Amino acid sequence: LNQRLGMSFFEYINRLRVTESQRCLADPAFDGQSILEIGLAAGFNSKAAYNAAFKRFSDTTPSQYRAQARANRAASAK
């Protein structure tokens, strides 16, 4: 895994967790859940760990990502 993907198993798992949380943050069905609830459900143990991994893999924070997803939904609804 380290040689093939260029990342450790831990990094690979965190990338999957971030990808899943991005899906939830962009889905209006999850608007009633807090960002922290989504991060914990994705498998992160704390807000700090979630924010650090999210920022590392997406160059934005979870709250910025959610705000942008909502703005994109509003713009496409017009």
Jmol script that loads the backbone (N, CA, C; Angstrom):
load data "model"
ATOM      1  N   LEU A   1       0.837  -1.198   0.000  1.00  0.00           N
ATOM      2  CA  LEU A   1       0.000   0.000   0.000  1.00  0.00           C
ATOM      3  C   LEU A   1       0.878   1.257   0.000  1.00  0.00           C
ATOM      4  N   ASN A   2       1.889   1.251   0.830  1.00  0.00           N
ATOM      5  CA  ASN A   2       2.781   2.417   0.896  1.00  0.00           C
ATOM      6  C   ASN A   2       3.442   2.682  -0.449  1.00  0.00           C
ATOM      7  N   GLN A   3       3.944   1.639  -1.092  1.00  0.00           N
ATOM      8  CA  GLN A   3       4.629   1.819  -2.369  1.00  0.00           C
ATOM      9  C   GLN A   3       3.642   2.088  -3.498  1.00  0.00           C
ATOM     10  N   ARG A   4       2.556   1.374  -3.516  1.00  0.00           N
ATOM     11  CA  ARG A   4       1.607   1.477  -4.626  1.00  0.00           C
ATOM     12  C   ARG A   4       0.875   2.817  -4.649  1.00  0.00           C
ATOM     13  N   LEU A   5       0.386   3.261  -3.491  1.00  0.00           N
ATOM     14  CA  LEU A   5      -0.393   4.495  -3.438  1.00  0.00           C
ATOM     15  C   LEU A   5       0.398   5.697  -2.932  1.00  0.00           C
ATOM     16  N   GLY A   6       1.583   5.430  -2.417  1.00  0.00           N
ATOM     17  CA  GLY A   6       2.401   6.513  -1.918  1.00  0.00           C
ATOM     18  C   GLY A   6       1.900   7.105  -0.616  1.00  0.00           C
ATOM     19  N   MET A   7       1.178   6.320   0.155  1.00  0.00           N
ATOM     20  CA  MET A   7       0.682   6.779   1.446  1.00  0.00           C
ATOM     21  C   MET A   7       0.572   5.596   2.394  1.00  0.00           C
ATOM     22  N   SER A   8       0.568   5.903   3.669  1.00  0.00           N
ATOM     23  CA  SER A   8       0.445   4.845   4.670  1.00  0.00           C
ATOM     24  C   SER A   8      -1.000   4.377   4.757  1.00  0.00           C
ATOM     25  N   PHE A   9      -1.182   3.258   5.414  1.00  0.00           N
ATOM     26  CA  PHE A   9      -2.529   2.739   5.628  1.00  0.00           C
ATOM     27  C   PHE A   9      -3.380   3.751   6.378  1.00  0.00           C
ATOM     28  N   PHE A  10      -2.796   4.382   7.394  1.00  0.00           N
ATOM     29  CA  PHE A  10      -3.500   5.387   8.185  1.00  0.00           C
ATOM     30  C   PHE A  10      -3.961   6.551   7.306  1.00  0.00           C
ATOM     31  N   GLU A  11      -3.083   7.027   6.415  1.00  0.00           N
ATOM     32  CA  GLU A  11      -3.453   8.113   5.504  1.00  0.00           C
ATOM     33  C   GLU A  11      -4.551   7.664   4.542  1.00  0.00           C
ATOM     34  N   TYR A  12      -4.455   6.442   4.060  1.00  0.00           N
ATOM     35  CA  TYR A  12      -5.466   5.899   3.144  1.00  0.00           C
ATOM     36  C   TYR A  12      -6.840   5.873   3.817  1.00  0.00           C
ATOM     37  N   ILE A  13      -6.886   5.386   5.042  1.00  0.00           N
ATOM     38  CA  ILE A  13      -8.154   5.324   5.781  1.00  0.00           C
ATOM     39  C   ILE A  13      -8.700   6.725   6.025  1.00  0.00           C
ATOM     40  N   ASN A  14      -7.839   7.652   6.411  1.00  0.00           N
ATOM     41  CA  ASN A  14      -8.307   9.017   6.645  1.00  0.00           C
ATOM     42  C   ASN A  14      -8.820   9.665   5.365  1.00  0.00           C
ATOM     43  N   ARG A  15      -8.193   9.359   4.241  1.00  0.00           N
ATOM     44  CA  ARG A  15      -8.692   9.886   2.965  1.00  0.00           C
ATOM     45  C   ARG A  15     -10.102   9.356   2.675  1.00  0.00           C
ATOM     46  N   LEU A  16     -10.314   8.080   2.925  1.00  0.00           N
ATOM     47  CA  LEU A  16     -11.652   7.510   2.742  1.00  0.00           C
ATOM     48  C   LEU A  16     -12.663   8.161   3.676  1.00  0.00           C
ATOM     49  N   ARG A  17     -12.258   8.402   4.906  1.00  0.00           N
ATOM     50  CA  ARG A  17     -13.146   9.053   5.878  1.00  0.00           C
ATOM     51  C   ARG A  17     -13.492  10.472   5.438  1.00  0.00           C
ATOM     52  N   VAL A  18     -12.505  11.201   4.949  1.00  0.00           N
ATOM     53  CA  VAL A  18     -12.751  12.564   4.468  1.00  0.00           C
ATOM     54  C   VAL A  18     -13.683  12.538   3.266  1.00  0.00           C
ATOM     55  N   THR A  19     -13.460  11.625   2.350  1.00  0.00           N
ATOM     56  CA  THR A  19     -14.319  11.508   1.165  1.00  0.00           C
ATOM     57  C   THR A  19     -15.766  11.232   1.562  1.00  0.00           C
ATOM     58  N   GLU A  20     -15.954  10.348   2.528  1.00  0.00           N
ATOM     59  CA  GLU A  20     -17.312  10.045   3.000  1.00  0.00           C
ATOM     60  C   GLU A  20     -17.926  11.264   3.676  1.00  0.00           C
ATOM     61  N   SER A  21     -17.154  11.966   4.472  1.00  0.00           N
ATOM     62  CA  SER A  21     -17.718  13.138   5.143  1.00  0.00           C
ATOM     63  C   SER A  21     -18.035  14.242   4.126  1.00  0.00           C
ATOM     64  N   GLN A  22     -17.245  14.364   3.070  1.00  0.00           N
ATOM     65  CA  GLN A  22     -17.550  15.335   2.016  1.00  0.00           C
ATOM     66  C   GLN A  22     -18.888  15.002   1.357  1.00  0.00           C
ATOM     67  N   ARG A  23     -19.113  13.724   1.123  1.00  0.00           N
ATOM     68  CA  ARG A  23     -20.388  13.307   0.530  1.00  0.00           C
ATOM     69  C   ARG A  23     -21.546  13.725   1.424  1.00  0.00           C
ATOM     70  N   CYS A  24     -21.397  13.507   2.710  1.00  0.00           N
ATOM     71  CA  CYS A  24     -22.456  13.856   3.660  1.00  0.00           C
ATOM     72  C   CYS A  24     -22.631  15.368   3.783  1.00  0.00           C
ATOM     73  N   LEU A  25     -21.537  16.098   3.821  1.00  0.00           N
ATOM     74  CA  LEU A  25     -21.624  17.553   3.941  1.00  0.00           C
ATOM     75  C   LEU A  25     -22.314  18.179   2.736  1.00  0.00           C
ATOM     76  N   ALA A  26     -22.185  17.571   1.580  1.00  0.00           N
ATOM     77  CA  ALA A  26     -22.802  18.101   0.360  1.00  0.00           C
ATOM     78  C   ALA A  26     -24.239  17.625   0.171  1.00  0.00           C
ATOM     79  N   ASP A  27     -24.661  16.619   0.917  1.00  0.00           N
ATOM     80  CA  ASP A  27     -25.995  16.022   0.767  1.00  0.00           C
ATOM     81  C   ASP A  27     -27.002  16.746   1.655  1.00  0.00           C
ATOM     82  N   PRO A  28     -28.070  17.304   1.066  1.00  0.00           N
ATOM     83  CA  PRO A  28     -29.054  18.017   1.883  1.00  0.00           C
ATOM     84  C   PRO A  28     -29.739  17.125   2.924  1.00  0.00           C
ATOM     85  N   ALA A  29     -29.706  15.841   2.739  1.00  0.00           N
ATOM     86  CA  ALA A  29     -30.295  14.926   3.719  1.00  0.00           C
ATOM     87  C   ALA A  29     -29.558  14.983   5.057  1.00  0.00           C
ATOM     88  N   PHE A  30     -28.323  15.493   5.058  1.00  0.00           N
ATOM     89  CA  PHE A  30     -27.516  15.568   6.274  1.00  0.00           C
ATOM     90  C   PHE A  30     -27.453  16.989   6.834  1.00  0.00           C
ATOM     91  N   ASP A  31     -28.269  17.905   6.312  1.00  0.00           N
ATOM     92  CA  ASP A  31     -28.244  19.292   6.789  1.00  0.00           C
ATOM     93  C   ASP A  31     -28.595  19.405   8.271  1.00  0.00           C
ATOM     94  N   GLY A  32     -29.349  18.467   8.795  1.00  0.00           N
ATOM     95  CA  GLY A  32     -29.725  18.497  10.204  1.00  0.00           C
ATOM     96  C   GLY A  32     -28.638  18.011  11.140  1.00  0.00           C
ATOM     97  N   GLN A  33     -27.582  17.448  10.596  1.00  0.00           N
ATOM     98  CA  GLN A  33     -26.475  16.961  11.424  1.00  0.00           C
ATOM     99  C   GLN A  33     -25.370  18.004  11.474  1.00  0.00           C
ATOM    100  N   SER A  34     -24.762  18.118  12.632  1.00  0.00           N
ATOM    101  CA  SER A  34     -23.642  19.053  12.755  1.00  0.00           C
ATOM    102  C   SER A  34     -22.429  18.499  12.013  1.00  0.00           C
ATOM    103  N   ILE A  35     -21.496  19.377  11.739  1.00  0.00           N
ATOM    104  CA  ILE A  35     -20.263  18.968  11.080  1.00  0.00           C
ATOM    105  C   ILE A  35     -19.517  17.962  11.946  1.00  0.00           C
ATOM    106  N   LEU A  36     -19.496  18.202  13.249  1.00  0.00           N
ATOM    107  CA  LEU A  36     -18.817  17.274  14.157  1.00  0.00           C
ATOM    108  C   LEU A  36     -19.489  15.900  14.138  1.00  0.00           C
ATOM    109  N   GLU A  37     -20.807  15.855  14.127  1.00  0.00           N
ATOM    110  CA  GLU A  37     -21.512  14.570  14.063  1.00  0.00           C
ATOM    111  C   GLU A  37     -21.124  13.802  12.804  1.00  0.00           C
ATOM    112  N   ILE A  38     -21.020  14.496  11.700  1.00  0.00           N
ATOM    113  CA  ILE A  38     -20.633  13.851  10.442  1.00  0.00           C
ATOM    114  C   ILE A  38     -19.204  13.335  10.534  1.00  0.00           C
ATOM    115  N   GLY A  39     -18.311  14.121  11.096  1.00  0.00           N
ATOM    116  CA  GLY A  39     -16.924  13.693  11.250  1.00  0.00           C
ATOM    117  C   GLY A  39     -16.798  12.477  12.151  1.00  0.00           C
ATOM    118  N   LEU A  40     -17.523  12.483  13.251  1.00  0.00           N
ATOM    119  CA  LEU A  40     -17.476  11.337  14.165  1.00  0.00           C
ATOM    120  C   LEU A  40     -18.064  10.092  13.515  1.00  0.00           C
ATOM    121  N   ALA A  41     -19.156  10.271  12.763  1.00  0.00           N
ATOM    122  CA  ALA A  41     -19.776   9.136  12.073  1.00  0.00           C
ATOM    123  C   ALA A  41     -18.853   8.559  10.992  1.00  0.00           C
ATOM    124  N   ALA A  42     -18.002   9.415  10.420  1.00  0.00           N
ATOM    125  CA  ALA A  42     -17.065   8.949   9.404  1.00  0.00           C
ATOM    126  C   ALA A  42     -15.890   8.192  10.011  1.00  0.00           C
ATOM    127  N   GLY A  43     -15.744   8.263  11.339  1.00  0.00           N
ATOM    128  CA  GLY A  43     -14.708   7.484  12.002  1.00  0.00           C
ATOM    129  C   GLY A  43     -13.619   8.268  12.694  1.00  0.00           C
ATOM    130  N   PHE A  44     -13.722   9.592  12.698  1.00  0.00           N
ATOM    131  CA  PHE A  44     -12.732  10.387  13.406  1.00  0.00           C
ATOM    132  C   PHE A  44     -13.057  10.399  14.895  1.00  0.00           C
ATOM    133  N   ASN A  45     -12.019  10.497  15.727  1.00  0.00           N
ATOM    134  CA  ASN A  45     -12.197  10.420  17.175  1.00  0.00           C
ATOM    135  C   ASN A  45     -12.375  11.771  17.847  1.00  0.00           C
ATOM    136  N   SER A  46     -12.043  12.836  17.133  1.00  0.00           N
ATOM    137  CA  SER A  46     -12.141  14.162  17.734  1.00  0.00           C
ATOM    138  C   SER A  46     -12.314  15.215  16.643  1.00  0.00           C
ATOM    139  N   LYS A  47     -12.744  16.377  17.081  1.00  0.00           N
ATOM    140  CA  LYS A  47     -12.907  17.498  16.162  1.00  0.00           C
ATOM    141  C   LYS A  47     -11.557  17.904  15.570  1.00  0.00           C
ATOM    142  N   ALA A  48     -10.519  17.919  16.410  1.00  0.00           N
ATOM    143  CA  ALA A  48      -9.186  18.320  15.938  1.00  0.00           C
ATOM    144  C   ALA A  48      -8.657  17.360  14.876  1.00  0.00           C
ATOM    145  N   ALA A  49      -8.810  16.069  15.096  1.00  0.00           N
ATOM    146  CA  ALA A  49      -8.336  15.080  14.125  1.00  0.00           C
ATOM    147  C   ALA A  49      -9.109  15.198  12.815  1.00  0.00           C
ATOM    148  N   TYR A  50     -10.410  15.403  12.927  1.00  0.00           N
ATOM    149  CA  TYR A  50     -11.256  15.548  11.741  1.00  0.00           C
ATOM    150  C   TYR A  50     -10.854  16.776  10.935  1.00  0.00           C
ATOM    151  N   ASN A  51     -10.740  17.912  11.613  1.00  0.00           N
ATOM    152  CA  ASN A  51     -10.391  19.146  10.907  1.00  0.00           C
ATOM    153  C   ASN A  51      -9.018  19.061  10.255  1.00  0.00           C
ATOM    154  N   ALA A  52      -8.053  18.484  10.948  1.00  0.00           N
ATOM    155  CA  ALA A  52      -6.699  18.377  10.402  1.00  0.00           C
ATOM    156  C   ALA A  52      -6.671  17.489   9.166  1.00  0.00           C
ATOM    157  N   ALA A  53      -7.316  16.336   9.234  1.00  0.00           N
ATOM    158  CA  ALA A  53      -7.337  15.422   8.082  1.00  0.00           C
ATOM    159  C   ALA A  53      -8.110  16.038   6.920  1.00  0.00           C
ATOM    160  N   PHE A  54      -9.244  16.661   7.222  1.00  0.00           N
ATOM    161  CA  PHE A  54     -10.061  17.264   6.174  1.00  0.00           C
ATOM    162  C   PHE A  54      -9.258  18.341   5.447  1.00  0.00           C
ATOM    163  N   LYS A  55      -8.612  19.198   6.204  1.00  0.00           N
ATOM    164  CA  LYS A  55      -7.817  20.280   5.614  1.00  0.00           C
ATOM    165  C   LYS A  55      -6.661  19.710   4.783  1.00  0.00           C
ATOM    166  N   ARG A  56      -6.058  18.645   5.269  1.00  0.00           N
ATOM    167  CA  ARG A  56      -4.923  18.049   4.562  1.00  0.00           C
ATOM    168  C   ARG A  56      -5.326  17.493   3.201  1.00  0.00           C
ATOM    169  N   PHE A  57      -6.484  16.834   3.147  1.00  0.00           N
ATOM    170  CA  PHE A  57      -6.883  16.165   1.908  1.00  0.00           C
ATOM    171  C   PHE A  57      -7.739  17.025   0.987  1.00  0.00           C
ATOM    172  N   SER A  58      -8.289  18.128   1.488  1.00  0.00           N
ATOM    173  CA  SER A  58      -9.161  18.914   0.619  1.00  0.00           C
ATOM    174  C   SER A  58      -8.807  20.394   0.552  1.00  0.00           C
ATOM    175  N   ASP A  59      -7.774  20.830   1.281  1.00  0.00           N
ATOM    176  CA  ASP A  59      -7.336  22.230   1.261  1.00  0.00           C
ATOM    177  C   ASP A  59      -8.426  23.213   1.686  1.00  0.00           C
ATOM    178  N   THR A  60      -9.375  22.746   2.457  1.00  0.00           N
ATOM    179  CA  THR A  60     -10.428  23.597   3.002  1.00  0.00           C
ATOM    180  C   THR A  60     -10.899  22.982   4.317  1.00  0.00           C
ATOM    181  N   THR A  61     -11.650  23.733   5.087  1.00  0.00           N
ATOM    182  CA  THR A  61     -12.194  23.192   6.327  1.00  0.00           C
ATOM    183  C   THR A  61     -13.552  22.556   6.053  1.00  0.00           C
ATOM    184  N   PRO A  62     -14.030  21.711   6.946  1.00  0.00           N
ATOM    185  CA  PRO A  62     -15.355  21.121   6.748  1.00  0.00           C
ATOM    186  C   PRO A  62     -16.460  22.182   6.655  1.00  0.00           C
ATOM    187  N   SER A  63     -16.374  23.223   7.466  1.00  0.00           N
ATOM    188  CA  SER A  63     -17.418  24.251   7.418  1.00  0.00           C
ATOM    189  C   SER A  63     -17.380  25.027   6.104  1.00  0.00           C
ATOM    190  N   GLN A  64     -16.188  25.313   5.601  1.00  0.00           N
ATOM    191  CA  GLN A  64     -16.083  25.986   4.294  1.00  0.00           C
ATOM    192  C   GLN A  64     -16.616  25.079   3.189  1.00  0.00           C
ATOM    193  N   TYR A  65     -16.304  23.801   3.282  1.00  0.00           N
ATOM    194  CA  TYR A  65     -16.773  22.838   2.279  1.00  0.00           C
ATOM    195  C   TYR A  65     -18.295  22.780   2.261  1.00  0.00           C
ATOM    196  N   ARG A  66     -18.905  22.706   3.455  1.00  0.00           N
ATOM    197  CA  ARG A  66     -20.367  22.641   3.545  1.00  0.00           C
ATOM    198  C   ARG A  66     -20.995  23.923   3.009  1.00  0.00           C
ATOM    199  N   ALA A  67     -20.447  25.066   3.364  1.00  0.00           N
ATOM    200  CA  ALA A  67     -20.977  26.339   2.883  1.00  0.00           C
ATOM    201  C   ALA A  67     -20.911  26.426   1.360  1.00  0.00           C
ATOM    202  N   GLN A  68     -19.809  25.984   0.788  1.00  0.00           N
ATOM    203  CA  GLN A  68     -19.673  25.996  -0.667  1.00  0.00           C
ATOM    204  C   GLN A  68     -20.653  25.036  -1.325  1.00  0.00           C
ATOM    205  N   ALA A  69     -20.850  23.873  -0.738  1.00  0.00           N
ATOM    206  CA  ALA A  69     -21.806  22.900  -1.281  1.00  0.00           C
ATOM    207  C   ALA A  69     -23.221  23.470  -1.247  1.00  0.00           C
ATOM    208  N   ARG A  70     -23.574  24.140  -0.168  1.00  0.00           N
ATOM    209  CA  ARG A  70     -24.902  24.756  -0.072  1.00  0.00           C
ATOM    210  C   ARG A  70     -25.052  25.873  -1.095  1.00  0.00           C
ATOM    211  N   ALA A  71     -24.020  26.675  -1.274  1.00  0.00           N
ATOM    212  CA  ALA A  71     -24.059  27.743  -2.271  1.00  0.00           C
ATOM    213  C   ALA A  71     -24.215  27.169  -3.676  1.00  0.00           C
ATOM    214  N   ASN A  72     -23.517  26.080  -3.954  1.00  0.00           N
ATOM    215  CA  ASN A  72     -23.635  25.436  -5.266  1.00  0.00           C
ATOM    216  C   ASN A  72     -25.030  24.893  -5.492  1.00  0.00           C
ATOM    217  N   ARG A  73     -25.623  24.314  -4.440  1.00  0.00           N
ATOM    218  CA  ARG A  73     -27.007  23.796  -4.569  1.00  0.00           C
ATOM    219  C   ARG A  73     -27.982  24.938  -4.829  1.00  0.00           C
ATOM    220  N   ALA A  74     -27.804  26.047  -4.111  1.00  0.00           N
ATOM    221  CA  ALA A  74     -28.702  27.197  -4.285  1.00  0.00           C
ATOM    222  C   ALA A  74     -28.567  27.791  -5.681  1.00  0.00           C
ATOM    223  N   ALA A  75     -27.350  27.857  -6.178  1.00  0.00           N
ATOM    224  CA  ALA A  75     -27.129  28.421  -7.516  1.00  0.00           C
ATOM    225  C   ALA A  75     -27.714  27.524  -8.597  1.00  0.00           C
ATOM    226  N   SER A  76     -27.632  26.209  -8.400  1.00  0.00           N
ATOM    227  CA  SER A  76     -28.168  25.294  -9.429  1.00  0.00           C
ATOM    228  C   SER A  76     -29.681  25.191  -9.353  1.00  0.00           C
ATOM    229  N   ALA A  77     -30.287  25.615  -8.241  1.00  0.00           N
ATOM    230  CA  ALA A  77     -31.738  25.561  -8.103  1.00  0.00           C
ATOM    231  C   ALA A  77     -32.402  26.736  -8.805  1.00  0.00           C
ATOM    232  N   LYS A  78     -31.615  27.755  -9.151  1.00  0.00           N
ATOM    233  CA  LYS A  78     -32.180  28.942  -9.803  1.00  0.00           C
ATOM    234  C   LYS A  78     -32.416  28.728 -11.256  1.00  0.00           C
TER     235      LYS A  78
END
end "model"
wireframe off; spacefill off
backbone 0.3
color backbone group
